[in-house]
Amino acid sequence: MARAFLGTGWKYPVTVNAARGLSFSSGEQKIQESIWLILATAPGERQMLPTFGCGIHSYVFAPNNPATRGHIAHEVRTALTNWEARIDVQDVRVDSSSQMDNLLLISVDYVVRSTNVAQNLVYPFFINEGRG
């Protein structure tokens, strides 16, 4: 259910709709897209907002071990606390995929502040790029 007070904006990733206009999203979907955008952006990528993003990208070549997974969980929690004011982060878990050695699954459990609705998102993150 789209709730206007949660915000409306361009869909992420930006897409064109059937009427040849930009697609928009709102409500809980917009929050999920915002979380995805925060996690997908490395600090320094945005010229006008250089601190925006999440520091997980510095772990691309790190070993897949508990220390790395703990650092990534901390980076995710910090970035979402700093950049997504519409949510309260409840838990961040980073697990190795049973399918691929270099895939980490970042699970974020959060509550939308204005509606008290619990949500979750799983973000795939690849480490040791180039290995499979």
Order of alpha helices (4+ residues) and beta strands (2+ residues): beta-beta-alpha-alpha-beta-beta-beta
